[in-house]
Amino acid sequence: MPPRPSQPRLTHFLAIPLVTPSSSPQLQHSFALFRDKVTHPNIASLSDGVPEQAIRPLGTLHLTLGVMSLTTREKVEGVLELLRSLEFVGVRPMGARVEGAGDDVSPVPKLRQLSDTQSGGDDTSTVSNSESKEKEKQKERPPPPLHITLQGLQSMHDPSKTSVLYAAPLDPNLRLYRFCVKLREVFKEFLVGEQRPLLLHATVVNTVYVKGRGGGGGRGNERGGRGARGRGGGRGRERLTLDARELLRGWEDFVWMRNVRVESVAVLRMGAKVGESGEEEYEVEGEVDIPK
């Protein structure tokens, strides 16, 4: 059999940052409360609680839209030029043709809230002129800014043996989801392996960061978990897994942050590092603000 082609080295990712001046007070309170509650042995299915190292630093909180392999400066500049080309009207980015992103790159489409468009057609014979004019005016108005509420705790795997827990944004009308899908379409020339459906999530717990306990070699049942060979753990390594069923039930209604405006879209570098604040965070390669 021919050898499998090597996987591209991932260097960056497209994301919506969640830690902003307006969200930070809420998130600091929420993470402090969560850390205080779950790292102690007060959960039946987690005899020693959640390992503190598994709880992600607040500065790393974001929604990932896609990953990238930008291994040359030319590729980095290409994606940054595309990022800078976005012009936002409300939450409708528009852009111009971008050089260096591929010969077949078309003008960047408007990112508009598809959820604001009603499905089906109107019976024009029964709609008055005034109603028609009002509908036209509504179409011309920019949609309201996007806001995010993070609630609950969910598992990326089987909750009885999981290594990743996350908070999901409430998105009842799918405005946020459609916006993010459109962003992925705009950046599709740069994104790697985006066959899977988009899952909007903010990672709160990941046991791969637990040093010396599963994530870095594993020590079996310590800290309420089990060592388990799994994807992402590396050859010859074991990732700590947790029985999080009781934890998920206890935090399903917890609100991490409420009604926080989406302020920017960013290209971030892989691998969180300690920043000027002394906390781990992802380095920003490029970022554009979404006007209010």
C-alpha positions in Angstrom: 0.0 0.0 0.0 1.3 3.5 -0.8 2.0 5.5 2.3 -0.7 7.9 3.5 -0.1 11.5 2.6 1.2 13.5 5.6 -1.3 15.8 7.3 -0.6 19.5 6.9 0.9 21.2 9.8 -1.8 23.4 11.4 -0.5 26.8 12.3 -3.5 29.1 12.7 -7.3 29.1 13.1 -10.2 31.4 12.3 -12.2 32.4 15.4 -14.6 34.6 17.1 -12.9 35.8 20.4 -15.2 35.6 23.4 -13.1 37.5 26.0 -13.8 41.2 25.5 -14.0 44.2 27.9 -17.7 43.7 28.2 -17.6 39.9 28.6 -14.6 39.7 30.9 -16.3 40.5 34.2 -19.0 37.9 33.6 -16.5 35.3 32.5 -14.1 35.9 35.3 -16.9 35.3 37.8 -18.2 32.3 36.0 -14.8 30.6 35.6 -13.9 31.3 39.2 -17.1 29.7 40.4 -16.8 26.7 38.2 -13.2 26.1 39.2 -14.0 26.4 42.9 -16.9 24.0 42.6 -15.6 21.2 40.3 -12.0 20.9 41.4 -13.0 19.6 44.9 -14.2 16.0 45.6 -17.9 16.8 45.8 -19.1 15.0 42.6 -20.0 11.3 43.0 -18.8 10.2 39.6 -15.5 12.2 39.9 -14.1 11.1 43.3 -11.3 13.7 43.2 -13.0 16.4 41.1 -11.8 17.8 37.8 -8.1 18.3 37.5 -7.4 22.0 37.7 -4.9 21.9 34.8 -7.8 20.6 32.6 -9.8 23.8 33.0 -8.8 26.1 30.2 -7.5 29.6 31.0 -10.0 32.3 30.5 -7.9 34.1 27.9 -8.2 31.1 25.5 -12.0 31.2 25.2 -13.2 31.5 21.6 -15.4 29.9 19.0 -13.3 28.1 16.3 -14.6 28.5 12.8 -11.8 26.6 11.0 -8.1 25.6 11.1 -5.4 26.7 8.7 -1.9 25.6 7.6 -0.2 28.9 6.8 3.4 27.6 6.5 4.8 30.6 4.5 4.7 34.3 5.0 2.9 34.6 1.7 0.1 32.5 2.9 -0.2 34.5 6.1 -0.3 37.7 4.2 -2.9 36.3 1.9 -5.3 35.4 4.7 -4.7 38.7 6.5 -5.5 40.6 3.3 -8.7 38.7 3.0 -9.5 39.4 6.6 -8.8 43.1 6.2 -11.0 43.3 3.1 -14.1 42.5 5.1 -16.3 45.5 5.5 -19.1 45.2 8.0 -22.5 46.8 7.7 -24.3 45.6 10.9 -23.1 42.1 10.8 -22.8 41.9 7.0 -19.1 41.8 5.9 -18.4 42.7 2.3 -15.1 42.6 0.5 -13.2 43.1 -2.7 -11.1 40.8 -4.8 -8.1 39.6 -2.9 -4.7 38.9 -4.5 -2.6 36.0 -3.4 -5.6 33.8 -2.3 -5.9 31.8 -5.5 -6.6 32.7 -9.1 -10.2 31.7 -8.9 -11.1 33.7 -5.8 -14.3 35.6 -6.5 -15.3 38.8 -4.7 -16.0 38.2 -1.1 -19.8 37.8 -0.7 -21.9 39.8 1.7 -22.2 38.0 5.1 -25.9 38.6 5.7 -28.1 37.0 8.3 -29.9 34.4 6.3 -32.2 33.7 9.3 -33.7 37.2 8.7 -35.0 36.0 5.3 -38.4 34.3 5.4 -38.8 31.0 3.6 -41.5 30.7 1.0 -43.1 33.4 -1.2 -45.8 36.0 -0.5 -49.1 36.1 -2.3 -48.6 39.4 -4.0 -52.2 39.7 -4.9 -53.1 40.0 -1.2 -50.3 42.3 -0.1 -51.1 46.0 -0.1 -48.6 48.5 -1.5 -47.9 49.9 2.0 -47.1 46.4 3.3 -44.8 45.8 0.3 -43.0 49.0 0.9 -42.6 48.2 4.6 -41.1 44.8 3.7 -38.7 46.5 1.3 -37.6 48.9 4.0 -37.0 46.0 6.4 -34.8 44.3 3.8 -32.7 47.4 3.4 -32.2 47.8 7.2 -29.1 46.1 8.5 -29.9 43.4 11.0 -29.2 44.0 14.7 -25.8 43.2 16.0 -25.1 39.6 17.0 -25.0 38.8 20.7 -23.8 35.6 22.4 -25.1 33.9 25.5 -23.0 30.9 26.6 -25.0 28.4 28.6 -24.6 24.9 30.0 -21.9 22.3 29.7 -21.7 19.6 27.0 -19.4 16.7 26.2 -17.5 16.3 22.9 -17.5 12.5 23.5 -19.5 9.9 25.4 -20.1 11.8 28.7 -19.1 8.7 30.7 -15.6 8.7 29.3 -14.8 12.2 27.9 -11.8 14.4 27.8 -13.4 17.6 26.4 -16.3 19.6 27.9 -17.6 22.8 26.3 -20.2 25.6 26.6 -22.4 26.2 23.6 -23.9 29.5 22.5 -27.6 29.9 22.6 -28.7 30.4 19.0 -32.5 29.8 18.7 -32.9 31.5 15.3 -29.5 30.3 13.9 -28.3 33.8 13.2 -24.9 33.2 14.8 -24.5 29.8 13.0 -25.4 31.2 9.6 -23.0 34.1 10.1 -20.2 31.7 11.0 -20.9 29.4 8.1 -20.7 32.4 5.7 -17.4 33.3 7.2 -16.1 29.8 6.6 -17.2 30.1 3.0 -15.3 33.4 2.6 -12.1 31.8 4.0 -12.6 28.3 2.4 -9.4 28.7 0.3 -7.4 28.7 3.5 -9.2 26.3 5.7 -8.1 22.7 6.2 -10.3 19.7 6.5 -13.7 21.4 6.8 -15.9 18.5 5.7 -17.4 18.2 9.1 -20.4 20.3 10.1 -19.6 23.4 12.1 -20.0 22.9 15.8 -19.9 26.2 17.7 -18.4 25.6 21.1 -16.2 27.2 23.7 -13.9 24.7 25.3 -14.0 24.8 29.1 -12.3 21.5 30.0 -9.7 19.5 28.1 -7.7 16.8 29.9 -4.9 16.8 27.3 -3.4 19.7 29.3 -3.1 17.6 32.5 0.6 17.0 32.8 1.7 13.6 34.1 -1.9 12.4 34.3 -3.1 10.8 31.1 -2.6 13.9 29.0 1.2 13.5 29.5 1.5 9.8 30.0 -1.5 9.0 32.2 -1.8 7.6 35.6 -4.9 5.6 35.3 -7.8 6.4 37.6 -6.4 9.5 39.3 -8.5 12.6 39.6 -11.7 10.8 39.0 -10.8 9.7 35.5 -9.4 6.8 33.5 -6.4 6.7 31.3 -7.5 5.9 27.7 -5.8 5.8 24.5 -7.6 8.2 22.2 -7.3 10.4 19.2 -5.3 13.4 19.9 -3.4 11.8 22.8 -0.4 10.9 20.7 1.3 7.6 20.0 2.3 5.8 23.2 0.4 8.4 25.3 -2.9 8.1 27.2 -5.4 10.9 27.7 -7.2 11.2 30.9 -11.0 10.6 30.6 -13.7 11.7 33.0 -17.1 10.4 33.9 -18.8 13.8 33.4 -22.5 12.7 33.5 -23.3 14.1 36.9 -21.2 17.2 36.1 -23.2 17.9 32.9 -26.5 17.6 34.7 -25.4 20.0 37.4 -24.3 22.7 35.0 -26.8 22.4 32.2 -28.5 25.7 33.1 -25.5 27.6 34.1 -25.0 30.9 32.2 -21.3 31.7 31.6 -21.9 35.0 29.9 -25.1 36.7 28.8 -26.0 38.9 25.8 -22.4 39.8 24.8 -22.0 41.5 21.5 -19.8 39.8 18.8 -17.1 42.4 18.5 -14.5 40.9 16.1 -13.3 38.1 13.8 -9.7 37.0 14.2 -7.0 34.8 12.8 -5.1 33.3 15.8 -1.9 31.3 16.1 -2.0 27.7 17.3 -0.7 27.1 20.8 -1.7 29.3 23.7 1.1 31.2 25.4 1.5 33.3 28.5 0.7 36.9 27.6 1.4 40.2 29.2 -1.5 39.7 31.6 0.3 36.6 33.0 -2.5 34.4 31.6 -2.4 32.0 28.7 -3.9 33.3 25.5 -3.7 32.8 21.8 -1.5 35.2 19.8 -3.4 37.3 17.4 -2.1 37.2 13.8 -4.8 39.5 12.6 -8.2 40.8 13.8 -11.0 43.0 12.4 -13.6 44.8 14.5 -17.3 44.5 13.8 -18.8 48.0 14.2 -21.8 48.4 16.6 
